[in-house]
Amino acid sequence: MAPEYYDFGPYKIHHSSVFYTNDLCFAFVNLRPAVPGHILLKWSREAKRVADLTAEEITDLWMIAQKVGRQLESYHKASSLTFCIQDGPQAGQTVPHVHIHILPRRNGDYENNDDIYEDINEKEKELKEMLEVDKERKDRSLEEMALEADEYRKTFII
């Protein structure tokens, strides 16, 4: 039976936002996606840095990231994917738990392609505080996130 909440560093992710789980990790929809389909993949066990993961966890991470990414790209009719890990505070990690951002990408979704990394950094910081530079992007409701996760659960074959 799935727990009501999943741990994400100091935060709790409601089970309705989670669309994939296995023994080592889970995938969930993003509260403030940078692009449609922006999701997060993280480990069930607390691991603050990539170096804290076992070989099995690293292998599982990338196998699941590949599968989830492929499904997201197809579902959102995207042409590419961005995979992003911020490993430690100086790399922009604000949630002290290893996680991968997976973002379906389309031609022209950002004027300067690498600006997405700055946007991801801003979204990470917003989990701790509201920033003036991104007031236009609003938190989604739990219901909105649950609907997206439910759609992925029904559609994805992972």
N, CA, C and O of each residue as an XYZ file, in Angstrom:
632
protein
N       0.834     -1.181      0.000
C       0.000      0.000      0.000
C       0.880      1.247      0.000
O       1.845      1.331      0.760
N       0.552      2.196     -0.839
C       1.343      3.419     -0.965
C       1.153      4.311      0.263
O       0.057      4.386      0.818
N       2.221      4.982      0.682
C       2.077      5.924      1.797
C       1.267      7.145      1.354
O       1.132      7.409      0.159
N       0.736      7.880      2.319
C      -0.012      9.086      1.974
C       0.930     10.167      1.443
O       0.592     10.909      0.522
N       2.120     10.238      2.046
C       3.117     11.221      1.634
C       4.456     10.542      1.420
O       4.779      9.555      2.082
N       5.233     11.081      0.484
C       6.598     10.643      0.231
C       7.524     11.772      0.681
O       7.215     12.948      0.490
N       8.652     11.411      1.274
C       9.617     12.413      1.723
C      10.443     12.924      0.556
O      10.878     12.162     -0.307
N      10.646     14.230      0.552
C      11.515     14.894     -0.415
C      12.302     15.929      0.371
O      11.912     17.094      0.445
N      13.419     15.495      0.960
C      14.151     16.368      1.878
C      13.201     16.747      3.003
O      12.564     15.870      3.585
N      13.089     18.048      3.327
C      12.186     18.470      4.403
C      10.724     18.571      3.963
O       9.866     18.913      4.777
N      10.423     18.283      2.705
C       9.082     18.434      2.162
C       8.361     17.099      2.066
O       8.982     16.037      2.060
N       7.060     17.175      1.993
C       6.217     15.997      1.840
C       5.511     16.090      0.488
O       4.920     17.119      0.160
N       5.577     15.009     -0.296
C       4.923     14.929     -1.599
C       3.699     14.028     -1.444
O       3.824     12.854     -1.095
N       2.533     14.579     -1.702
C       1.295     13.808     -1.572
C       1.291     12.683     -2.605
O       1.716     12.874     -3.744
N       0.809     11.517     -2.198
C       0.829     10.336     -3.073
C       0.115     10.572     -4.403
O       0.447      9.932     -5.401
N      -0.849     11.469     -4.431
C      -1.579     11.712     -5.679
C      -0.718     12.384     -6.742
O      -1.069     12.359     -7.921
N       0.416     12.991     -6.341
C       1.330     13.628     -7.294
C       2.379     12.653     -7.823
O       3.123     12.985     -8.745
N       2.442     11.461     -7.250
C       3.423     10.455     -7.636
C       2.808      9.549     -8.696
O       1.713      9.017     -8.513
N       3.528      9.377     -9.815
C       2.978      8.542    -10.882
C       3.796      7.284    -11.156
O       3.376      6.438    -11.945
N       4.953      7.151    -10.518
C       5.757      5.946    -10.696
C       6.526      5.675     -9.414
O       7.080      6.593     -8.810
N       6.560      4.407     -8.997
C       7.392      4.003     -7.865
C       7.987      2.630     -8.148
O       7.400      1.816     -8.862
N       9.147      2.390     -7.583
C       9.713      1.040     -7.501
C      10.399      0.942     -6.147
O      10.204      1.813     -5.300
N      11.186     -0.082     -5.925
C      11.813     -0.273     -4.616
C      12.831      0.814     -4.269
O      13.120      1.029     -3.092
N      13.376      1.501     -5.270
C      14.454      2.456     -5.015
C      14.083      3.918     -5.240
O      14.693      4.803     -4.640
N      13.101      4.187     -6.090
C      12.839      5.584     -6.434
C      11.364      5.815     -6.717
O      10.567      4.879     -6.774
N      11.019      7.099     -6.895
C       9.682      7.452     -7.341
C       9.751      8.710     -8.197
O      10.676      9.513     -8.073
N       8.754      8.868     -9.069
C       8.662     10.033     -9.956
C       7.382     10.776     -9.627
O       6.337     10.170     -9.390
N       7.478     12.111     -9.616
C       6.307     12.922     -9.286
C       6.273     14.189    -10.126
O       7.297     14.655    -10.626
N       5.064     14.737    -10.268
C       4.890     15.955    -11.049
C       5.388     17.142    -10.236
O       5.435     17.095     -9.007
N       5.756     18.199    -10.938
C       6.383     19.358    -10.328
C       5.347     20.396     -9.921
O       4.402     20.669    -10.662
N       5.531     20.968     -8.744
C       4.659     22.032     -8.251
C       4.709     23.255     -9.156
O       3.683     23.889     -9.404
N       5.890     23.587     -9.647
C       6.086     24.767    -10.500
C       6.912     24.370    -11.727
O       8.102     24.676    -11.800
N       6.289     23.698    -12.679
C       7.058     23.221    -13.837
C       7.598     24.365    -14.696
O       6.917     25.366    -14.919
N       8.819     24.201    -15.167
C       9.425     25.177    -16.074
C       8.843     25.045    -17.477
O       8.711     26.038    -18.192
N       8.494     23.815    -17.874
C       7.839     23.522    -19.153
C       6.790     22.442    -18.878
O       6.894     21.738    -17.874
N       5.785     22.294    -19.742
C       4.813     21.217    -19.540
C       5.519     19.860    -19.486
O       6.360     19.548    -20.330
N       5.165     19.069    -18.488
C       5.751     17.743    -18.333
C       6.998     17.695    -17.471
O       7.579     16.623    -17.303
N       7.429     18.825    -16.917
C       8.605     18.886    -16.045
C       8.303     18.071    -14.783
O       7.425     18.428    -13.997
N       9.043     16.974    -14.602
C       8.824     16.095    -13.450
C      10.129     15.926    -12.682
O      11.189     16.365    -13.126
N      10.032     15.280    -11.519
C      11.201     14.986    -10.706
C      11.242     13.494    -10.419
O      10.211     12.850    -10.226
N      12.452     12.965    -10.396
C      12.697     11.560    -10.072
C      13.653     11.545     -8.886
O      14.717     12.160     -8.940
N      13.280     10.842     -7.809
C      14.141     10.820     -6.626
C      14.121      9.456     -5.966
O      13.285      8.609     -6.283
N      15.050      9.252     -5.043
C      15.193      7.984     -4.360
C      14.334      7.927     -3.128
O      14.084      8.941     -2.475
N      13.883      6.732     -2.817
C      13.108      6.524     -1.596
C      14.002      6.698     -0.366
O      13.563      7.234      0.651
N      15.243      6.251     -0.460
C      16.198      6.394      0.636
C      16.805      7.796      0.591
O      17.062      8.330     -0.488
N      17.033      8.383      1.753
C      17.647      9.705      1.779
C      19.090      9.623      1.312
O      19.888      8.848      1.839
N      19.406     10.422      0.332
C      20.767     10.542     -0.183
C      20.948     12.001     -0.574
O      20.300     12.489     -1.500
N      21.824     12.689      0.130
C      21.983     14.128     -0.120
C      22.773     14.431     -1.385
O      22.507     15.430     -2.053
N      23.734     13.588     -1.721
C      24.608     13.837     -2.858
C      24.703     12.574     -3.711
O      24.449     11.468     -3.234
N      25.069     12.752     -4.967
C      25.212     11.619     -5.882
C      26.210     10.608     -5.324
O      26.014      9.401     -5.467
N      27.270     11.086     -4.695
C      28.278     10.187     -4.125
C      27.706      9.308     -3.011
O      28.314      8.298     -2.656
N      26.558      9.672     -2.458
C      25.918      8.884     -1.400
C      25.094      7.718     -1.943
O      24.621      6.886     -1.169
N      24.917      7.646     -3.259
C      24.117      6.582     -3.870
C      24.954      5.332     -4.089
O      26.164      5.405     -4.299
N      24.295      4.197     -4.038
C      24.968      2.936     -4.352
C      25.015      2.766     -5.871
O      24.321      3.471     -6.604
N      25.824      1.841     -6.326
C      25.898      1.547     -7.759
C      24.527      1.114     -8.277
O      24.131      1.501     -9.377
N      23.809      0.324     -7.503
C      22.466     -0.127     -7.900
C      21.514      1.059     -8.044
O      20.719      1.110     -8.983
N      21.593      2.008     -7.117
C      20.721      3.184     -7.183
C      21.044      4.052     -8.396
O      20.137      4.551     -9.062
N      22.326      4.230     -8.684
C      22.721      5.032     -9.851
C      22.239      4.362    -11.134
O      21.716      5.029    -12.026
N      22.412      3.063    -11.226
C      21.941      2.327    -12.411
C      20.431      2.447    -12.538
O      19.918      2.729    -13.620
N      19.719      2.233    -11.442
C      18.262      2.323    -11.453
C      17.807      3.732    -11.834
O      16.873      3.899    -12.619
N      18.467      4.730    -11.279
C      18.144      6.122    -11.586
C      18.132      6.374    -13.080
O      17.149      6.883    -13.620
N      19.201      6.025    -13.741
C      19.316      6.341    -15.161
C      18.451      5.438    -16.035
O      17.986      5.861    -17.094
N      18.233      4.209    -15.605
C      17.315      3.331    -16.355
C      15.891      3.891    -16.298
O      15.207      3.962    -17.319
N      15.454      4.285    -15.110
C      14.108      4.838    -14.956
C      14.037      6.215    -15.602
O      13.035      6.533    -16.243
N      15.068      7.040    -15.455
C      15.077      8.360    -16.103
C      14.931      8.211    -17.611
O      14.193      8.969    -18.240
N      15.621      7.251    -18.189
C      15.516      7.012    -19.627
C      14.084      6.619    -20.006
O      13.529      7.153    -20.967
N      13.490      5.695    -19.262
C      12.141      5.219    -19.575
C      11.100      6.313    -19.375
O      10.247      6.529    -20.236
N      11.170      7.003    -18.240
C      10.213      8.086    -17.976
C      10.395      9.193    -19.011
O       9.416      9.714    -19.546
N      11.642      9.550    -19.290
C      11.912     10.593    -20.272
C      11.344     10.260    -21.638
O      10.726     11.107    -22.283
N      11.549      9.043    -22.076
C      11.022      8.611    -23.379
C       9.502      8.769    -23.415
O       8.946      9.248    -24.403
N       8.840      8.370    -22.345
C       7.376      8.463    -22.278
C       6.922      9.931    -22.242
O       5.958     10.299    -22.914
N       7.612     10.761    -21.461
C       7.264     12.183    -21.393
C       7.433     12.854    -22.750
O       6.580     13.629    -23.182
N       8.533     12.550    -23.412
C       8.801     13.153    -24.720
C       7.687     12.800    -25.701
O       7.201     13.665    -26.430
N       7.292     11.556    -25.721
C       6.220     11.122    -26.615
C       4.884     11.754    -26.221
O       4.170     12.283    -27.073
N       4.552     11.700    -24.950
C       3.270     12.209    -24.463
C       3.104     13.691    -24.775
O       2.030     14.131    -25.186
N       4.170     14.455    -24.577
C       4.107     15.910    -24.780
C       4.510     16.332    -26.191
O       4.645     17.522    -26.477
N       4.701     15.347    -27.072
C       5.075     15.625    -28.459
C       6.276     16.564    -28.524
O       6.314     17.516    -29.303
N       7.253     16.257    -27.674
C       8.483     17.039    -27.612
C       9.510     16.433    -28.565
O       9.296     15.351    -29.113
N      10.609     17.127    -28.756
C      11.652     16.648    -29.659
C      12.972     16.349    -28.947
O      13.904     15.823    -29.555
N      13.050     16.688    -27.652
C      14.282     16.506    -26.887
C      13.935     16.441    -25.411
O      12.790     16.657    -25.016
N      14.945     16.139    -24.601
C      14.787     16.102    -23.146
C      15.955     16.810    -22.482
O      17.084     16.763    -22.971
N      15.678     17.457    -21.378
C      16.726     17.961    -20.497
C      16.680     17.131    -19.223
O      15.628     16.992    -18.598
N      17.836     16.575    -18.840
C      18.005     15.872    -17.576
C      18.931     16.754    -16.740
O      19.991     17.156    -17.219
N      18.553     17.059    -15.515
C      19.354     17.981    -14.711
C      19.437     17.496    -13.267
O      18.422     17.194    -12.638
N      20.656     17.427    -12.758
C      20.905     17.142    -11.338
C      21.760     18.279    -10.800
O      22.787     18.626    -11.383
N      21.331     18.855     -9.689
C      22.150     19.824     -8.978
C      22.699     19.089     -7.761
O      21.947     18.736     -6.852
N      23.994     18.862     -7.746
C      24.622     18.014     -6.736
C      25.367     18.871     -5.714
O      26.571     19.094     -5.838
N      24.648     19.341     -4.719
C      25.229     20.166     -3.666
C      24.799     21.613     -3.792
O      24.387     22.051     -4.867
N      24.892     22.363     -2.689
C      24.383     23.732     -2.662
C      25.038     24.683     -3.669
O      24.360     25.546     -4.227
N      26.331     24.540     -3.908
C      26.983     25.438     -4.856
C      26.579     25.125     -6.296
O      26.830     25.928     -7.195
N      25.962     23.974     -6.522
C      25.468     23.607     -7.851
C      23.998     23.998     -8.017
O      23.395     23.717     -9.053
N      23.417     24.650     -6.995
C      22.032     25.080     -7.082
C      21.044     24.175     -6.378
O      19.839     24.421     -6.432
N      21.528     23.131     -5.716
C      20.627     22.210     -5.012
C      20.109     22.881     -3.740
O      20.890     23.240     -2.859
N      18.788     23.047     -3.649
C      18.203     23.632     -2.443
C      17.424     22.612     -1.629
O      17.188     22.826     -0.440
N      17.022     21.512     -2.243
C      16.405     20.408     -1.505
C      17.519     19.388     -1.289
O      18.025     18.820     -2.258
N      17.911     19.144     -0.043
C      19.076     18.294      0.218
C      18.762     16.805      0.041
O      18.827     16.015      0.983
N      18.428     16.464     -1.174
C      18.099     15.081     -1.510
C      18.321     14.924     -3.013
O      17.791     15.713     -3.797
N      19.089     13.928     -3.425
C      19.390     13.739     -4.843
C      18.090     13.544     -5.623
O      17.244     12.727     -5.259
N      17.956     14.300     -6.686
C      16.800     14.155     -7.567
C      17.177     14.640     -8.957
O      18.081     15.458     -9.126
N      16.471     14.121     -9.940
C      16.693     14.517    -11.331
C      15.460     15.252    -11.819
O      14.331     14.800    -11.629
N      15.691     16.383    -12.445
C      14.629     17.070    -13.177
C      14.625     16.468    -14.581
O      15.679     16.344    -15.206
N      13.454     16.096    -15.075
C      13.317     15.624    -16.452
C      12.308     16.540    -17.121
O      11.170     16.665    -16.669
N      12.738     17.183    -18.209
C      11.906     18.170    -18.881
C      11.787     17.860    -20.371
O      12.800     17.820    -21.069
N      10.582     17.641    -20.868
C      10.397     17.495    -22.313
C      10.649     18.858    -22.965
O      10.171     19.882    -22.475
N      11.392     18.867    -24.058
C      11.771     20.134    -24.695
C      11.253     20.210    -26.118
O      11.174     19.210    -26.831
N      10.904     21.420    -26.506
C      10.437     21.711    -27.861
C      11.251     22.856    -28.433
O      11.798     23.681    -27.701
N      11.320     22.888    -29.719
C      12.000     23.979    -30.402
C      11.381     25.304    -29.977
O      10.170     25.498    -30.088
N      12.227     26.221    -29.487
C      11.777     27.561    -29.138
C      11.140     27.693    -27.768
O      10.634     28.768    -27.443
N      11.142     26.638    -26.942
C      10.519     26.784    -25.621
C      11.285     27.779    -24.744
O      10.704     28.367    -23.831
N      12.564     27.972    -25.006
C      13.374     29.021    -24.385
C      14.136     29.720    -25.495
O      14.689     29.063    -26.376
N      14.172     31.036    -25.463
C      14.885     31.788    -26.494
C      16.353     31.374    -26.538
O      16.901     31.105    -27.607
N      16.976     31.327    -25.375
C      18.341     30.813    -25.234
C      18.232     29.470    -24.533
O      17.827     29.405    -23.373
N      18.585     28.415    -25.217
C      18.356     27.061    -24.733
C      18.836     26.827    -23.301
O      18.129     26.199    -22.514
N      20.011     27.316    -22.954
C      20.563     27.070    -21.622
C      19.880     27.879    -20.520
O      20.165     27.664    -19.342
N      18.983     28.805    -20.874
C      18.245     29.545    -19.852
C      17.387     28.626    -18.996
O      17.000     28.993    -17.886
N      17.091     27.453    -19.494
C      16.282     26.519    -18.712
C      16.980     26.149    -17.411
O      16.312     25.902    -16.407
N      18.302     26.106    -17.407
C      19.020     25.755    -16.176
C      18.843     26.836    -15.116
O      18.700     26.535    -13.931
N      18.854     28.076    -15.542
C      18.598     29.173    -14.604
C      17.177     29.084    -14.061
O      16.937     29.313    -12.876
N      16.244     28.749    -14.941
C      14.851     28.605    -14.511
C      14.702     27.465    -13.513
O      13.982     27.596    -12.523
N      15.378     26.349    -13.766
C      15.345     25.224    -12.823
C      15.936     25.657    -11.482
O      15.392     25.332    -10.427
N      17.044     26.388    -11.522
C      17.647     26.876    -10.274
C      16.666     27.747     -9.502
O      16.553     27.638     -8.281
N      15.965     28.604    -10.215
C      14.981     29.465     -9.563
C      13.860     28.640     -8.947
O      13.424     28.928     -7.832
N      13.390     27.623     -9.652
C      12.310     26.777     -9.119
C      12.774     26.062     -7.853
O      12.007     25.919     -6.901
N      14.026     25.613     -7.842
C      14.572     24.965     -6.651
C      14.562     25.943     -5.472
O      14.141     25.580     -4.374
N      15.015     27.160     -5.686
C      15.059     28.156     -4.619
C      13.663     28.478     -4.111
O      13.481     28.751     -2.925
N      12.682     28.449     -4.996
C      11.316     28.806     -4.608
C      10.697     27.808     -3.660
O       9.696     28.121     -3.016
N      11.253     26.625     -3.551
C      10.743     25.686     -2.565
C      11.006     26.209     -1.159
O      10.299     25.852     -0.217
N      12.014     27.048     -1.018
C      12.337     27.617      0.287
C      11.800     29.038      0.452
O      11.453     29.438      1.563
N      11.729     29.796     -0.625
C      11.291     31.186     -0.523
C      10.726     31.661     -1.849
O      11.086     31.144     -2.907
N       9.859     32.626     -1.790
C       9.291     33.202     -3.010
C      10.281     34.253     -3.533
O      10.758     35.094     -2.772
N      10.584     34.198     -4.826
C      11.536     35.127     -5.423
C      10.812     36.125     -6.308
O       9.856     35.767     -6.995
N      11.252     37.356     -6.298
C      10.659     38.399     -7.130
C      10.759     38.093     -8.615
O       9.869     38.473     -9.376
N      11.812     37.421     -9.048
C      12.027     37.201    -10.484
C      11.044     36.239    -11.107
O      11.006     36.117    -12.332
N      10.233     35.538    -10.298
C       9.359     34.531    -10.891
C       7.948     34.576    -10.329
O       7.328     33.528    -10.150
N       7.443     35.725    -10.054
C       6.098     35.861     -9.501
C       5.028     35.395    -10.479
O       3.949     34.985    -10.052
N       5.301     35.447    -11.790
C       4.267     35.084    -12.765
C       3.966     33.584    -12.767
O       2.880     33.196    -13.197
N       4.858     32.743    -12.317
C       4.596     31.305    -12.283
C       4.011     30.962    -10.924
O       4.664     31.149     -9.898
N       2.795     30.466    -10.915
C       2.071     30.183     -9.678
C       2.119     28.699     -9.338
O       2.227     27.846    -10.219
N       2.038     28.411     -8.046
C       1.941     27.026     -7.603
C       0.676     26.405     -8.181
O      -0.365     27.055     -8.278
N       0.785     25.152     -8.557
C      -0.396     24.425     -8.999
C      -1.079     23.827     -7.778
O      -0.448     23.596     -6.747
N      -2.364     23.582     -7.910
C      -3.096     22.962     -6.803
C      -2.785     21.469     -6.757
O      -2.334     20.885     -7.742
N      -3.033     20.867     -5.606
C      -2.861     19.433     -5.462
C      -3.742     18.701     -6.468
O      -3.339     17.672     -7.011
N      -4.938     19.221     -6.720
C      -5.850     18.597     -7.675
C      -5.274     18.626     -9.096
O      -5.348     17.631     -9.817
N      -4.702     19.767     -9.493
C      -4.081     19.859    -10.820
C      -2.935     18.859    -10.958
O      -2.801     18.180    -11.976
N      -2.123     18.785     -9.924
C      -0.982     17.880     -9.961
C      -1.449     16.427     -9.961
O      -0.874     15.595    -10.663
N      -2.484     16.115     -9.183
C      -3.012     14.754     -9.141
C      -3.569     14.340    -10.494
O      -3.387     13.195    -10.908
N      -4.244     15.249    -11.192
C      -4.778     14.939    -12.524
C      -3.656     14.616    -13.503
O      -3.761     13.666    -14.279
N      -2.580     15.406    -13.467
C      -1.450     15.149    -14.351
C      -0.806     13.802    -14.015
O      -0.529     13.008    -14.914
N      -0.570     13.543    -12.737
C       0.045     12.275    -12.334
C      -0.847     11.101    -12.722
O      -0.347     10.070    -13.172
N      -2.160     11.243    -12.552
C      -3.092     10.179    -12.925
C      -3.034      9.901    -14.423
O      -3.078      8.746    -14.846
N      -2.936     10.948    -15.214
C      -2.829     10.779    -16.674
C      -1.555     10.019    -17.032
O      -1.587      9.136    -17.889
N      -0.441     10.347    -16.395
C       0.809      9.637    -16.646
C       0.707      8.182    -16.207
O       1.175      7.289    -16.914
N       0.095      7.932    -15.041
C      -0.057      6.558    -14.555
C      -0.843      5.711    -15.561
O      -0.502      4.552    -15.798
N      -1.890      6.287    -16.148
C      -2.719      5.554    -17.106
C      -2.031      5.370    -18.439
O      -2.280      4.377    -19.123
N      -1.179      6.289    -18.828
C      -0.601      6.319    -20.170
C       0.759      5.660    -20.251
O       1.052      4.977    -21.232
N       1.596      5.847    -19.245
C       2.980      5.397    -19.315
C       3.085      3.903    -19.064
O       2.375      3.345    -18.227
N       3.978      3.273    -19.800
C       4.343      1.887    -19.566
C       5.807      1.874    -19.200
O       6.673      1.989    -20.068
N       6.086      1.736    -17.925
C       7.468      1.818    -17.443
C       7.851      0.497    -16.817
O       8.976      0.341    -16.343
